[in-house]
């Protein structure tokens, strides 16, 4: 399920949906190739077990949301963008964005050069966009762009094209920046959330590539989410064992494939067109099909679901939310039509 529901039993990290990292995207800005768009999605709108809705507050004021950038290929951050959000006692939140470079980017903290200050967080249909210098910023509820037949995955990979996410929302952090702010050519990207509720920053979730956590259970999954890409080699054997089981890979081939999945970073060259998994990830890339092909060694080519049709051609690119706050569990008539269209696209 991409990176959604990364806590125990399809739950949330630290029991807080606002800390749940769902997806990471990176692509050149359409029409302006000298700029890039980075999107970090968190906080799914729906609870799986038991079914229902999550909290309507988009982001946790006691949390830190961070985009990490490795510029030299050592899987250690050289640049970081750090987002903090105000409390929402009056129903409104604002965001602050800071940038750090060098050794400080690999450390934990919320300091840094101020990039965006007091940016309003969107909770309704209209996207409230903040501009500051060469940056544009959005944060708030949007339609979840991830598409996948989750129920089919839970039914022994028997897919019917039923997109679980067609009527779901997510909280998006969208940052437009000049390519020069990313460092030199190809970079490695990942995102993480940190929980500061107890006065000390504790990493709650992290990731870049979709569905990595399906290889892990129990303490291994907890260790993965609390870890860093630079230390991901310790999980290669675990990934390889899972690939042998699910895909029927021979042991040597399973190890080779596992090594392509780690460290958990999204490789991105802003001078080239984006296309997952080779370069970045766009909102219409079928990351789920790419993962299924690897997981099953080509035996299951896809889930029969296509991209959502509510995406925007302009910033912030994600479609408006299905409700003005956390949507209800009920499916609206609009969502039903979107589901039908998604099925048609997925089978074409």
VEXDREN-2710 file (C-alpha; in Angstrom, 1 decimal):
% VEXDREN-2710
k/r/px/py/pz
1/UNK/0.0/0.0/0.0
2/UNK/2.7/2.4/-1.0
3/UNK/4.0/3.7/2.4
4/UNK/0.5/4.2/3.9
5/UNK/-0.3/2.7/7.3
6/UNK/3.3/2.0/8.3
7/UNK/2.4/1.3/11.9
8/UNK/1.6/-2.1/13.4
9/UNK/-1.5/-4.0/12.0
10/UNK/-2.1/-1.4/9.3
11/UNK/-2.1/1.4/11.9
12/UNK/0.0/4.5/12.3
13/UNK/3.4/5.3/13.6
14/UNK/3.2/6.1/17.3
15/UNK/-0.6/5.7/16.9
16/UNK/-0.8/9.1/15.2
17/UNK/-2.0/9.3/11.6
18/UNK/-0.4/12.7/11.2
19/UNK/3.0/11.1/11.5
20/UNK/2.3/8.5/8.8
21/UNK/4.4/9.1/5.7
22/UNK/2.5/7.9/2.6
23/UNK/4.4/8.9/-0.5
24/UNK/7.3/10.9/-1.9
25/UNK/7.3/12.5/-5.4
26/UNK/9.9/14.4/-7.4
27/UNK/9.7/15.8/-10.9
28/UNK/10.7/18.8/-13.0
29/UNK/8.2/21.6/-13.0
30/UNK/6.0/21.4/-16.1
31/UNK/7.0/24.1/-18.5
32/UNK/10.0/25.3/-16.4
33/UNK/12.7/22.6/-16.5
34/UNK/15.0/24.7/-14.3
35/UNK/12.7/24.1/-11.4
36/UNK/11.7/21.0/-9.5
37/UNK/8.6/19.9/-7.5
38/UNK/9.0/17.8/-4.3
39/UNK/5.9/16.4/-2.7
40/UNK/5.8/14.7/0.7
41/UNK/2.4/13.2/1.5
42/UNK/1.4/12.3/5.1
43/UNK/-1.7/11.6/7.2
44/UNK/-4.1/9.3/5.3
45/UNK/-7.8/10.4/5.8
46/UNK/-9.1/6.9/6.4
47/UNK/-8.5/4.3/9.1
48/UNK/-8.3/0.7/7.9
49/UNK/-9.1/-1.2/11.1
50/UNK/-11.7/-0.5/12.2
51/UNK/-12.9/1.5/9.2
52/UNK/-13.4/5.2/9.8
53/UNK/-11.8/8.6/9.6
54/UNK/-8.7/10.1/11.1
55/UNK/-8.3/13.4/12.9
56/UNK/-9.3/16.5/10.9
57/UNK/-6.2/18.5/12.0
58/UNK/-3.8/18.2/9.1
59/UNK/-0.4/18.2/10.8
60/UNK/0.9/17.7/14.3
61/UNK/2.2/20.8/15.9
62/UNK/4.6/18.8/18.1
63/UNK/6.1/17.0/15.0
64/UNK/8.8/17.8/12.5
65/UNK/8.4/17.0/8.8
66/UNK/11.6/16.7/6.8
67/UNK/12.8/16.3/3.2
68/UNK/16.3/15.0/3.0
69/UNK/18.7/15.4/0.0
70/UNK/21.9/13.4/-0.5
71/UNK/24.0/15.2/-3.1
72/UNK/27.1/13.0/-3.2
73/UNK/25.8/9.4/-3.1
74/UNK/26.8/8.4/0.4
75/UNK/23.2/8.1/1.6
76/UNK/23.7/10.8/4.2
77/UNK/21.7/14.1/3.9
78/UNK/23.7/17.1/2.7
79/UNK/20.6/19.4/2.5
80/UNK/17.4/19.2/4.4
81/UNK/14.1/21.1/4.4
82/UNK/12.3/21.2/7.7
83/UNK/8.6/21.9/8.2
84/UNK/6.9/22.8/11.5
85/UNK/3.2/23.6/11.9
86/UNK/1.4/25.8/14.5
87/UNK/-1.2/24.4/16.8
88/UNK/-4.8/24.7/15.5
89/UNK/-6.8/25.9/18.5
90/UNK/-8.9/28.1/16.2
91/UNK/-9.1/25.5/13.5
92/UNK/-6.3/27.0/11.4
93/UNK/-2.7/26.1/11.1
94/UNK/0.4/27.8/9.6
95/UNK/3.7/26.4/8.4
96/UNK/7.3/27.4/8.7
97/UNK/10.0/26.0/6.4
98/UNK/13.7/26.1/7.1
99/UNK/16.7/24.9/5.1
100/UNK/20.0/23.5/6.4
101/UNK/23.1/22.3/4.6
102/UNK/26.3/20.4/5.3
103/UNK/26.7/18.3/8.5
104/UNK/23.7/20.0/10.1
105/UNK/21.4/18.4/7.5
106/UNK/22.3/15.0/8.7
107/UNK/21.5/15.9/12.3
108/UNK/18.2/16.1/14.1
109/UNK/16.6/19.4/14.9
110/UNK/14.3/22.1/13.7
111/UNK/16.8/24.9/13.2
112/UNK/17.9/26.3/9.9
113/UNK/17.7/29.2/7.4
114/UNK/14.1/30.5/7.2
115/UNK/12.6/29.9/3.8
116/UNK/8.8/30.2/4.4
117/UNK/7.1/31.7/7.4
118/UNK/3.5/31.7/8.5
119/UNK/2.2/29.9/5.4
120/UNK/-1.5/29.1/5.7
121/UNK/-2.5/25.5/5.7
122/UNK/-5.4/24.5/3.3
123/UNK/-8.4/22.6/4.7
124/UNK/-10.8/23.3/1.9
125/UNK/-11.2/23.0/-1.9
126/UNK/-9.1/26.0/-2.8
127/UNK/-5.3/25.6/-2.6
128/UNK/-3.7/28.3/-0.5
129/UNK/-0.2/28.9/-2.0
130/UNK/2.6/30.8/-0.5
131/UNK/5.5/32.3/-2.5
132/UNK/8.8/33.5/-1.1
133/UNK/11.7/34.3/-3.4
134/UNK/12.4/31.4/-5.7
135/UNK/10.2/29.0/-3.6
136/UNK/6.5/28.2/-3.8
137/UNK/4.9/26.2/-1.0
138/UNK/1.6/24.4/-0.3
139/UNK/0.5/22.4/2.7
140/UNK/-2.9/21.0/3.5
141/UNK/-5.6/18.4/2.6
142/UNK/-5.6/17.1/-1.0
143/UNK/-7.0/14.2/-2.9
144/UNK/-4.6/11.2/-2.4
145/UNK/-2.9/10.6/-5.8
146/UNK/-1.8/7.1/-4.9
147/UNK/-3.8/4.4/-6.8
148/UNK/-3.9/0.7/-5.8
149/UNK/-6.3/-2.2/-5.4
150/UNK/-5.5/-2.8/-1.7
151/UNK/-8.3/-5.4/-1.2
152/UNK/-6.8/-7.4/-4.0
153/UNK/-3.4/-7.3/-2.4
154/UNK/-4.9/-8.6/0.8
155/UNK/-6.7/-11.3/-1.2
156/UNK/-3.5/-13.2/-2.2
157/UNK/-2.8/-10.7/-5.1
158/UNK/-6.1/-11.4/-6.8
159/UNK/-6.7/-8.0/-8.3
160/UNK/-10.0/-6.7/-9.6
161/UNK/-9.1/-3.0/-10.3
162/UNK/-10.9/-1.7/-7.2
163/UNK/-9.0/1.4/-6.2
164/UNK/-9.1/1.8/-2.5
165/UNK/-7.7/5.3/-2.6
166/UNK/-10.0/6.8/-5.3
167/UNK/-12.1/8.7/-2.6
168/UNK/-9.4/9.2/0.0
169/UNK/-7.6/12.3/1.0
170/UNK/-4.1/13.0/2.3
171/UNK/-2.1/15.9/3.7
172/UNK/0.4/17.2/1.2
173/UNK/3.5/19.3/1.6
174/UNK/4.5/20.6/-1.9
175/UNK/7.7/22.6/-2.4
176/UNK/8.7/24.2/-5.7
177/UNK/12.4/25.2/-5.9
178/UNK/15.1/26.0/-8.4
179/UNK/17.2/23.0/-9.4
180/UNK/20.2/24.8/-8.0
181/UNK/18.7/24.4/-4.5
182/UNK/19.0/20.6/-4.9
183/UNK/22.7/20.6/-5.4
184/UNK/24.5/19.1/-8.4
185/UNK/23.0/16.8/-10.9
186/UNK/21.6/13.5/-9.6
187/UNK/20.5/13.4/-5.9
188/UNK/19.0/10.9/-3.5
189/UNK/15.8/11.9/-1.7
190/UNK/13.8/10.7/1.2
191/UNK/11.4/12.0/3.8
192/UNK/10.8/11.5/7.4
193/UNK/8.5/12.5/10.3
194/UNK/9.7/13.1/13.9
195/UNK/7.6/13.0/17.0
196/UNK/8.6/15.6/19.6
197/UNK/5.6/15.1/21.9
198/UNK/7.8/14.1/24.8
199/UNK/10.3/16.9/24.5
200/UNK/12.9/14.9/22.4
201/UNK/12.8/14.3/18.7
202/UNK/12.1/10.7/17.9
203/UNK/11.9/9.5/14.3
204/UNK/8.5/8.0/13.7
205/UNK/8.5/7.2/10.0
206/UNK/10.8/7.5/7.0
207/UNK/11.0/6.4/3.4
208/UNK/11.2/7.2/-0.3
209/UNK/10.3/4.1/-2.4
210/UNK/6.8/2.7/-2.2
211/UNK/5.9/-0.5/-0.3
212/UNK/9.3/-1.2/1.2
213/UNK/7.8/-2.0/4.6
214/UNK/6.0/-5.1/3.3
215/UNK/9.3/-6.9/3.6
216/UNK/9.5/-6.3/7.3
217/UNK/7.5/-7.3/10.4
218/UNK/7.7/-6.6/14.1
219/UNK/10.9/-5.2/15.5
220/UNK/12.5/-5.2/12.1
221/UNK/9.9/-2.9/10.7
222/UNK/10.3/-0.6/13.8
223/UNK/14.0/-0.5/13.3
224/UNK/13.6/0.2/9.6
225/UNK/11.3/3.2/10.2
226/UNK/13.6/4.6/12.9
227/UNK/16.7/4.1/10.8
228/UNK/18.7/6.0/8.1
229/UNK/19.4/5.1/4.5
230/UNK/23.1/4.9/5.2
231/UNK/22.5/1.8/7.4
232/UNK/20.0/0.1/5.1
233/UNK/22.5/-2.6/4.1
234/UNK/21.5/-4.5/7.2
235/UNK/18.1/-5.2/5.7
236/UNK/19.3/-6.7/2.4
237/UNK/19.2/-10.3/3.7
238/UNK/15.6/-9.8/5.0
239/UNK/14.4/-8.3/1.7
240/UNK/16.1/-11.1/-0.2
241/UNK/14.4/-13.8/1.9
242/UNK/11.0/-12.2/1.3
243/UNK/11.7/-12.1/-2.5
244/UNK/12.6/-15.8/-2.5
245/UNK/9.3/-16.5/-0.9
246/UNK/7.0/-14.2/-2.8
247/UNK/8.7/-14.2/-6.2
248/UNK/10.4/-17.6/-6.3
249/UNK/13.8/-16.0/-6.9
250/UNK/16.9/-18.1/-6.6
251/UNK/19.0/-16.9/-3.5
252/UNK/21.7/-15.1/-5.5
253/UNK/19.2/-13.4/-7.7
254/UNK/17.1/-12.4/-4.7
255/UNK/20.1/-10.8/-3.1
256/UNK/20.9/-8.9/-6.3
257/UNK/17.3/-7.6/-6.5
258/UNK/17.2/-6.7/-2.8
259/UNK/20.3/-4.6/-3.3
260/UNK/18.5/-2.5/-6.0
261/UNK/15.8/-1.6/-3.4
262/UNK/18.2/-0.3/-0.8
263/UNK/19.2/2.2/0.5
264/UNK/15.6/3.5/0.6
265/UNK/16.1/6.7/-1.5
266/UNK/14.4/8.1/-4.5
267/UNK/17.0/8.8/-7.2
268/UNK/16.3/12.0/-9.1
269/UNK/18.1/13.9/-11.8
270/UNK/16.3/17.2/-12.4
271/UNK/17.8/17.6/-15.8
272/UNK/16.0/14.5/-17.1
273/UNK/12.3/13.7/-17.5
274/UNK/10.9/12.0/-14.4
275/UNK/9.7/8.4/-14.6
276/UNK/9.6/5.9/-11.8
277/UNK/11.6/3.9/-10.9
278/UNK/14.5/5.2/-13.0
279/UNK/14.3/8.9/-12.2
280/UNK/12.1/10.6/-9.6
281/UNK/8.4/9.9/-9.5
282/UNK/5.4/11.7/-11.1
283/UNK/1.9/11.7/-9.8
284/UNK/0.8/9.4/-12.6
285/UNK/3.6/6.9/-12.4
286/UNK/2.3/3.4/-11.6
287/UNK/4.7/2.7/-8.7
288/UNK/2.4/-0.1/-7.5
289/UNK/2.7/-2.1/-10.7
290/UNK/6.5/-1.5/-10.8
291/UNK/6.7/-2.9/-7.2
292/UNK/4.4/-5.9/-7.9
293/UNK/6.6/-6.9/-10.9
294/UNK/9.7/-7.0/-8.6
295/UNK/7.9/-8.6/-5.7
296/UNK/6.5/-11.5/-7.8
297/UNK/9.3/-11.8/-10.3
298/UNK/7.0/-10.7/-13.1
299/UNK/4.3/-13.2/-12.3
300/UNK/1.8/-10.4/-11.3
301/UNK/2.3/-7.5/-13.8
302/UNK/-0.2/-5.1/-12.2
303/UNK/-3.3/-4.4/-10.2
304/UNK/-5.6/-3.1/-13.0
305/UNK/-5.8/0.4/-11.5
306/UNK/-4.8/3.6/-13.3
307/UNK/-3.9/7.1/-12.3
308/UNK/-6.5/9.4/-10.8
309/UNK/-8.2/11.9/-13.1
310/UNK/-8.5/14.8/-10.6
311/UNK/-4.9/15.9/-10.8
312/UNK/-4.2/19.6/-11.6
313/UNK/-2.0/21.0/-14.4
314/UNK/-0.6/23.7/-12.2
315/UNK/0.8/24.0/-8.6
316/UNK/0.2/22.2/-6.3
317/UNK/-0.7/19.6/-8.9
318/UNK/-2.7/17.3/-6.6
319/UNK/-6.5/17.4/-6.9
320/UNK/-8.7/19.1/-4.4
321/UNK/-9.8/17.1/-1.3
322/UNK/-13.0/15.1/-1.4
323/UNK/-14.2/17.1/1.6
324/UNK/-13.3/20.3/3.3
325/UNK/-11.8/18.4/6.2
326/UNK/-11.3/14.7/6.9
327/UNK/-13.9/12.9/4.7
328/UNK/-16.5/10.5/5.9
329/UNK/-16.1/6.8/5.3
330/UNK/-19.1/6.8/3.0
331/UNK/-18.5/6.9/-0.7
332/UNK/-19.9/9.9/-2.6
333/UNK/-21.5/9.7/-6.1
334/UNK/-18.5/11.7/-7.4
335/UNK/-16.1/9.2/-5.9
336/UNK/-18.1/6.4/-7.5
337/UNK/-17.6/7.9/-11.0
338/UNK/-13.9/8.5/-10.3
339/UNK/-13.6/4.8/-9.3
340/UNK/-15.2/3.7/-12.6
341/UNK/-12.9/6.0/-14.6
342/UNK/-9.9/4.7/-12.8
343/UNK/-10.8/1.1/-13.6
344/UNK/-11.1/2.0/-17.3
345/UNK/-7.7/3.7/-17.3
346/UNK/-6.1/0.8/-15.5
347/UNK/-7.4/-1.8/-18.0
348/UNK/-6.5/0.2/-21.1
END
